[in-house]
Amino acid sequence: MESRVIGWIVIVLIIGIVVGYSVHIALSKPLTTTITETVTSYATLTTSVEKPMTITSTTVVTVTSQVTVVTSTTTTVPVVTTKTITITPHRVTVVDALGRIVELHEVPKRVVSLAPSITEILWALGLGSYVVGVDEYSNYPQEVVELVNEGKIITVGGYWNPDIEKIVMLKPDLVLADAGVQLQVRLLDKFNELGLKVVYLKADATRNIYDIYSDIRFIATIFGVEDHADELIKSIEEKIDYVKSRLMKANATSVKVLVLLGPPSWGLWTTGSGTFLDYVITSAGGINVASKYNGWVRLSYEDILMADPDAIVVTVMGLDPKKVLAEIASTPLNKTKAFKTGNVYVFTDEADDLLTRPGPRVGDAILLMAKVLHPDIFGEASREDVVKLGSQKSMAEIHTLHMVNEAVGVDIEA
């Protein structure tokens, strides 16, 4: 019996030693943490952005007693990811006002404008910073004048006679020319010979508002600012709609008007149908007495007296409007209804520009003409650059000038 008990004791001791040794072995082994991370990239490496990523590591400890202990630790580490940016090259093919196909591979950075209306469109679209040269008549907005005075923009000659050498010296990557000026059109071969990239806009060849919109969209397409063109055109349409709606609401009667480009001594030049100015007249509630002619025409006094306009508008630049009115008083124009009722107007400076430039201020031009033709609806055109024959002050000054003119026996020179 004792020997059996002793045997069991020995067996228990042996088992205890074995178990203790096994536990010691198991517990003495180091804990192992395995982290597996798989990253797959499909992006174009253009910009790098650090984003925090949370990684959970798991440690598993197993002992012979079949008890499983699981411990978890959470670590936040920065992981670099990529962001794809797609840049589309600016490449545009356009057909200009001369029907030429012109391809542009990038947005022009140095632009020369050869017409005031083109310059105004560039600024209205927010593209003034690209302009390095303009014609000498480009004077709007005021920033253009200031930049020219500061030497940051160079004048490249006149509207009718651009200075090719000055244009070349500016190294432009685009020249915007006027298809309505034949002397500019004749320079095309010279432009090509000198390697200058040039496109022609309708500009002074404009016939109506849609041609103006066409020029605006044309420039916007070249520079990739089509949304700016939409906004600009919308603002123009709102001004024109305002005038037309007021005329319609008042059931206004159209007024016969003659627009002279310069004083009579310049040759009685006016606008016929199919011109930008003819569109302005009709949109403002007027009837162009020279509409039976097409384009820009020269009339005789007999033509004008036969038409007998209700109003006469004379556009001049750099002349004394009082002297222009005095000259009119000494011509057969003094027999017209317009003269007898005092409805003769001289547009100078900005008013002259408004009326003669087919650009983004066309809505303002129509409203100004509407004030001349329908002051009962829109109010008088009370501006320093619009002088009316009917005012007492102007009539007195004109009478004095006319008396002096008759005394010396000469015509007043404009």
Buried (B, 14 or more C-beta within 10 A) or exposed (E): EEEEEEEEEEEEEEEEEEEEEEEEEEEEEEEEEEEEEEEEEEEEEEEEEEEEEEEEEEEEBEEEEEEEEEEEEEEEEEBEEBEEEEEEEEEBEBEBBBEEEBEBEEBBEBBBBBBBBBBBBBBBBBBBEBBBBBBBBBBBBEEBBEBBEEEEBBBBBEBEEBBBEBBBEBEBBBBBBBBBBEEBBEBBEEBEEEEBBBBBBBBBBBBBBEBBBBBBBBBBBBBEBEEBBEEBBEEBEEBBEBBBEBBEEEEBEBBBBBBBBBBBEBEBBBBBBBBBBBBBBBBBBBBBBBBEBEEBBEBEBEBBEEBBBBBBBBBBEEBBBBBBBBBBBBBBBBEBBBBEEBBBBBBBBBBBBBBBBBBBBBBBBBBBBBBBBBBEBBEEBEBEBBBBBEEEEBBEBBEEBBEEBEEEEEEBEB
